[in-house]
């Protein structure tokens, strides 16, 4: 079922989201300061390309630089991205067929707000314990 949802998502909106995040990542990577943000945009783009069967988790080893970077990201771009995902998700949830795709848009909100210090993991594999 995840594969069918991912293929439909890819055709209808995932490819366009991926291209948008890819373009933003390339622009951010032009400067040295923007490289971490560009890498984060690439990571979000890959997640937006194929969201079903994956989720995001916070990395415990992310430190203060990722926190500062997330604040900058939130102020400059994150809230715009989150508003876009909210509006698109609500529009998709109007139809019964679009509900899973609206939920996929809602899954993209946390990572679009605070992308640094997050990791995208498969929901099929158990999480590695850190002890």
Number of C-alpha atoms within 10 A of each C-alpha: 7 12 11 10 16 20 14 13 21 18 11 12 15 23 17 15 18 22 16 14 22 20 16 17 23 17 14 19 17 11 10 9 10 15 16 16 22 23 19 24 26 21 22 24 26 19 22 25 22 20 24 23 15 16 15 18 13 14 12 9 8 12 11 10 11 17 15 12 17 20 15 14 19 18 12 11 12 21 16 14 16 21 14 15 21 19 14 16 23 18 14 19 17 11 11 9 10 16 16 17 26 21 17 21 24 18 21 23 20 13 26 25 20 22 26 26 20 18 15 17 15 13 12 8 9 8 10 6 5 5 3
